[in-house]
Amino acid sequence: MTLRDRISLTWRYGKGIFLIGAVYNLVCAGFQSDGFSYTFLVDSFIIKAVVTAITVYLVKQFRDRDAIFFYINLGLSRRKLLTTIILIDFLALAVLMTTMFFIYG
């Protein structure tokens, strides 16, 4: 399996989490662009953890139970896919907030 295939499958598995996370990240960046605040920076990461937990729970509840076997048969574990998705999502927020710090801070 190539890297491109893994990226494609990760996107396919976590599309909902990525999209909700991207909306949250852009909203936080919009608030930070009005006036940079260190407390909002910390609060955004705390709230991001709560939003991500709720999103993962809802996606897991409403996903077809047999769909996970597609990824398992390809040799990808559910835990590894979910960890990758969450790390990328938090890394995107960290990069965006760091950029806002350098621009407005």
C-alpha positions as CSV (number, residue, x, y, z in Angstrom):
1,M,0.0,0.0,0.0
2,T,1.5,3.3,-1.0
3,L,1.5,6.5,1.0
4,R,-1.1,8.0,-1.4
5,D,-3.4,5.1,-0.7
6,R,-3.0,5.5,3.1
7,I,-3.8,9.3,2.9
8,S,-6.8,8.6,0.7
9,L,-8.2,5.9,3.1
10,T,-7.5,8.1,6.1
11,W,-9.4,11.0,4.5
12,R,-12.3,8.6,3.6
13,Y,-12.4,7.2,7.2
14,G,-12.3,10.6,9.0
15,K,-13.9,13.0,6.6
16,G,-16.6,14.1,9.1
17,I,-14.1,14.6,11.8
18,F,-11.8,16.6,9.5
19,L,-14.6,18.8,8.2
20,I,-16.0,19.7,11.6
21,G,-12.5,20.3,12.9
22,A,-11.7,22.5,10.0
23,V,-14.8,24.6,10.7
24,Y,-13.8,24.9,14.3
25,N,-10.2,25.9,13.4
26,L,-11.4,28.6,11.0
27,V,-13.8,30.0,13.6
28,C,-11.0,30.2,16.2
29,A,-8.7,31.9,13.7
30,G,-11.4,34.4,12.9
31,F,-11.8,35.2,16.6
32,Q,-8.0,35.5,17.0
33,S,-7.7,37.8,14.0
34,D,-9.9,40.4,15.8
35,G,-7.5,40.6,18.7
36,F,-4.9,38.1,19.8
37,S,-5.4,36.7,23.3
38,Y,-3.3,34.1,25.1
39,T,-6.2,33.0,27.2
40,F,-8.3,32.4,24.1
41,L,-5.4,30.4,22.7
42,V,-5.5,28.0,25.6
43,D,-9.3,27.9,25.8
44,S,-9.5,27.1,22.1
45,F,-7.3,24.0,22.6
46,I,-9.4,22.9,25.7
47,I,-12.7,23.4,23.8
48,K,-11.1,21.6,20.8
49,A,-10.6,18.5,22.9
50,V,-14.3,18.5,24.0
51,V,-15.5,19.2,20.4
52,T,-13.3,16.4,19.0
53,A,-14.5,13.9,21.7
54,I,-18.2,14.7,20.9
55,T,-17.5,14.5,17.1
56,V,-15.7,11.1,17.4
57,Y,-18.5,9.7,19.6
58,L,-21.2,10.8,17.1
59,V,-19.3,9.6,14.1
60,K,-18.7,6.3,15.8
61,Q,-22.4,5.9,16.7
62,F,-23.8,6.7,13.3
63,R,-21.2,4.8,11.2
64,D,-22.2,1.6,9.6
65,R,-21.0,-1.2,11.8
66,D,-19.8,-3.3,8.8
67,A,-17.9,-0.5,7.1
68,I,-15.0,-0.8,9.5
69,F,-14.2,-4.3,8.1
70,F,-13.2,-2.6,4.8
71,Y,-10.3,-0.9,6.6
72,I,-9.5,-3.9,8.8
73,N,-9.2,-6.1,5.7
74,L,-6.8,-3.6,4.2
75,G,-4.6,-3.9,7.2
76,L,-5.5,-0.6,8.9
77,S,-6.6,-0.6,12.5
78,R,-9.4,1.6,13.7
79,R,-7.3,2.9,16.5
80,K,-4.4,3.9,14.3
81,L,-6.7,5.7,11.8
82,L,-8.5,7.6,14.6
83,T,-5.2,8.6,16.2
84,T,-3.9,9.8,12.9
85,I,-7.0,11.9,12.3
86,I,-7.0,13.5,15.7
87,L,-3.3,14.3,15.6
88,I,-3.6,15.9,12.2
89,D,-6.6,17.9,13.4
90,F,-4.9,19.2,16.5
91,L,-1.7,19.9,14.5
92,A,-3.7,22.0,12.0
93,L,-5.1,24.1,14.9
94,A,-1.6,24.5,16.4
95,V,-0.2,25.7,13.0
96,L,-3.1,28.0,12.5
97,M,-2.8,29.5,16.0
98,T,0.9,29.9,15.6
99,T,0.4,31.7,12.3
100,M,-2.1,34.0,14.0
101,F,0.4,34.6,16.8
102,F,3.1,35.7,14.4
103,I,0.7,37.9,12.4
104,Y,-1.3,39.6,15.1
105,G,0.6,38.9,18.3
